[in-house]
Amino acid sequence: MDQVSKNKKSFITTFRESFTQWLKENLGIIIALLVLCLILSINPVTRNSFLTLKNVFNVLRQISSNLFLACGMTMVIILGGIDLSVGSVIALSGCIAAGAVSRYNLPLSVAVLMGLLIGLIIGMFNGLVISKTTIPAFIVTLATMNIAKGLAYVYTGGSPVRVVTKEWQFLGAGYVGIVPTPVIILIIVLIITSLIMNRTKMGRYIYAVGGNSMAARFSGIEVAKVKFFVHAYSGLMAGLAGVVLASRMYSGQPTAGEGAEMDAIAAVVVGGTSMSGGFGKIGGTIIGGLIIGVLNNGLNLLNVNSFWQYVVKGAVILLAVFIDYLKNRKA
Amino acid sequence: MESKVLLKMKNIHKSFPGVHALKAVDFELKAGEVHALLGENGAGKSTLIKVLGGIYTPDEGEIYIEGEKVEIKDVITAQKCGISIIHQELVLVPYMTVGENIFLGREPMKGKFVDRAKLHEEAQKLLDAYGMDIDAKTLVGKLPIAKQQMVEIVKAISYQSKILVMDEPTSSISDKEVSFLFDTMRTLTAKGVGIIYISHKMSELEEICDRVTVMRDGTYIATEVVRETTKDRLISMMVGRDLKNYYTRDYGNQGEVILKCENVADNNMVKGAGFELRKGEILGFAGLVGAGRSELMKCIFGLTKNYTGDIYLEGKKVNIKSPAEAIRHGIALVPEDRKVEGLYHIQSVKFNSTIEVLNKFIRFIFVDKNKEEQIAQNYIDMMSTKTPSTKQAVGKLSGGNQQKIMIGRWLATSPKILILDEPTRGVDVGAKSEIYSIINKLAKEGMSIIMISSELPEILNMSDRIYVMCDGKIAGCLGHEEATQEKIMKLAAK
């Protein structure tokens, strides 16, 4: 009994400690996010629509796919690499999963697994090539990006694969209680990713390889295995995002996920992860994803022309990274 | 003969937030002299050099060049004043030829285009004038480090520099190359160039330097004529106390053979080397750079995939294919180049100290943070590493403390065999002495230690036996009583 309460207490203190640290590390972008939310809460146009439960869940639902990708992307970028293939994997895995239901009448669970699997396989392929050769991740994933996109078009013939089964919508458009399903999945994925990065040996190895891969080799870390794992994980996350998105859109679309890799990279970089590898936290990525999500939502609520939305988004990304640069330069 | 004063730095102050890096430093350089700048890491040598080179502007103080007061605002002013700095890390462009590097930014032109023929011709003339056996048309990246350094020197001279600063130029070149470097330096001083020479190697001072200025904690301590001072005196000025027993070594106490190698080769640098290591022994490995010492150890540590030959551990034949396997066999390797092969710079002292022993405190997703802290602290204490906390980024520590972290990291694995590759390179005198006494203690406790070193005094004073390597093979083995610098050099240079 005593032992149990002691463990419980230490768990709470650990949690509090990591929370304070998270606040400290991400103070800049957290403030940016809060300011953004504040503006949208008091602006006369959005005042009544922004801070409603419905809209908050709506934002979270929208950013879930981006944050799935960003979870994998955080690891990949900390490793010193990049994964450009994730956007196309969204399209391919979504089409395959949707096709499994509508074309072959396979059970939903099998369809979902197939979608995840296709993501995992592409990720594993990326990982295999990147870990066994010295070809840069940028090039390898650029190639698989095109391959996956092409396969999605080949499979669908260019038109969406519609799914009429009602249960299909559960993952993307459904609810558990009042909470949208993708938000539940997102929370689970964030916890798993955070545990891997902060509490496992693999997590340490990712930071080690990203920080100094030569030193990692001398440390006896199996660098190839680490690279393989990270890329496989990123692929799996993209597969998940694809399935969830296809569920939300009632169809697998070969055009889905177009440019999604860039939004994921933006979330990671705004979240403070260094593109040169070795440094970054999933906690920052969450904020980065939220900023981009809230911004998209706010611009929509404000009825900003979608062409201009790109310009604003770009400017905000640059601003966020610039503040981070100023902060680091002082340190 | 009293030669004229080239450079005078007076009362130089420089502060950074939180650090008073230079406090009233004076320095003087005469024409034709080699003037050593001596001090432990963090003593302010590099800050002083950066002030001279126009990278930092001093907060206070005056600089005179040939009697004229100058203000060195930036790197270009420094160059105009005839100051050239050869940094420890070479700054040549590897994908350009030697000639292109020498004339970078001031290429001879033919109309609007670079006159490559003339460029290479001019460069070759310069190289030949200093007796350097280098083709101006080779790519710099293809030259060994020592020759790249020569190119840097020629580049500096080609700017008509009168004041040449060399920051630890011998830290990565072999003894033979060092003597060529010294010859070049003598040619330069004979022409009236003044050289400021930064080095941790005391033995080099006697050979090449005329005067020496000692700095400590950002202050000027003294300037002495090298011929009239002693090594012990200089060391005590550097560390601010007398270092009794610079080397600590208790001989004896060796057990049976723990590691035996026969005819090991890696199809490259190692061409059939064999040796025996006993329990509780410190085995020195001497030889020139490129003799294959580090490469031989890489075979033993599983870093070389396709080596041939036999390795026996405690009598049993083993086939080590990866560092992970070597670690399981109780072998540890502290690599030669800690910056490139060892440290995770932006990570904490704790991360760096415990990366080899994660199994001791991480089970699946359960991390025992207290144990982690305890392991890190334990080896900080054992190595007497100076760090503000275990959270400090390791890249911000001094070279000596970084090396202590590296050694501590591997001691945490409780190895039976500890391979140290250049354990005191870029480490200041005080930390060096501490590292020697720790190595001695470990051997006394029964650990078997292999120490590769290019510093002969270190090898001679620490080793039970010394293997000398030459061209990928063992050239000979000397016991510690019979070994001398001459004998080692004779074997190494064959």
Interface residues (C-beta under 8 A of the other chain):
Chain A: T14 L195 N198 R199 T200 K201 R204 Y207 A208 G211 N212 M214 A215 R217 F218 S219 G220 I221 E222 G278 F279
Chain B: L303 S322 P323 A324 A326 I327 L333 P335 V340 E341 G342 L343 Y344 H345 I346 Q347 F351 I355 E356 L358 N359 I362 F364 I365 F366 V367 K369
